[in-house]
């Protein structure tokens, strides 16, 4: 009977675990421009940022007054410098629009990096 219970318990544990890894508490984020994020146009303003980490992958979500605005997959990247405050890196596209390409997390040496084309970004420390 114990041999049957172990696989059932393992299946229940896997089924109830979150699809993503570590969730982080909401974080205030200010966008100085209208930006594109994963195909969504996000107006300039103050937002609440949440992000989830799974290995080197990240999923960032922006909220405004408790309402969902946009989400995007990215890469959880370690940088050589600890950021004093939050910062965003914005790409000016050829037609004049702006794409959010990086969110630097204040108090850490980490950033969430997005592909402005909407593709998932993958980074590897391995030289090729």
Residue pairs with C-beta under 8 A, 6 or more apart in sequence:
18 52
20 52
20 53
20 54
20 59
21 52
21 53
21 54
21 55
22 52
22 53
22 54
23 50
23 51
23 52
24 50
24 51
24 52
24 53
25 50
26 48
26 49
26 50
26 63
27 48
27 49
27 50
27 51
27 86
27 105
28 46
28 47
28 48
28 49
28 86
29 46
29 47
29 48
29 49
29 62
29 86
29 88
29 103
30 45
30 46
30 47
30 86
31 42
31 43
31 44
31 45
31 46
31 47
31 88
31 100
32 44
32 88
32 90
33 44
33 90
33 98
34 41
34 42
34 43
34 44
34 97
34 98
35 41
35 42
35 44
35 88
35 90
35 98
35 99
35 100
36 42
36 93
36 97
36 98
36 99
36 100
36 116
37 62
37 70
37 72
37 99
37 100
37 114
38 70
38 71
38 72
38 73
38 114
38 118
39 118
40 69
40 70
42 62
42 69
42 70
42 100
45 64
46 64
47 62
47 63
47 64
47 69
48 62
48 63
48 64
49 60
49 61
49 62
49 63
49 103
50 60
50 61
50 63
51 58
51 59
51 60
51 61
51 112
52 58
52 59
53 76
55 76
56 75
56 76
56 77
56 122
56 123
56 124
57 73
57 74
57 75
57 76
57 120
57 122
58 73
58 74
58 75
58 76
58 112
59 71
59 72
59 73
59 74
60 71
60 72
60 74
60 103
60 112
60 114
61 68
61 70
61 71
62 69
62 70
62 71
63 69
72 100
72 114
72 118
73 114
73 120
73 121
74 112
74 113
74 114
74 115
74 120
74 121
75 112
75 113
75 120
75 121
75 122
75 123
76 110
76 112
77 110
77 111
77 112
77 113
77 123
78 109
78 110
79 104
79 109
79 110
79 111
80 109
81 109
82 107
82 108
82 109
83 104
83 105
83 106
83 107
83 108
83 109
83 111
84 106
84 107
85 106
86 103
86 104
86 105
86 106
87 103
87 104
87 106
88 100
88 102
88 103
88 104
89 100
89 101
89 102
89 103
89 104
90 98
90 99
90 100
90 101
91 98
91 99
91 100
91 101
91 116
92 98
93 99
93 116
99 114
99 116
100 114
100 116
101 113
101 114
101 115
101 116
102 111
102 112
102 113
102 114
103 111
103 112
104 110
104 111
105 111
105 112
113 121
113 123
114 121
115 121
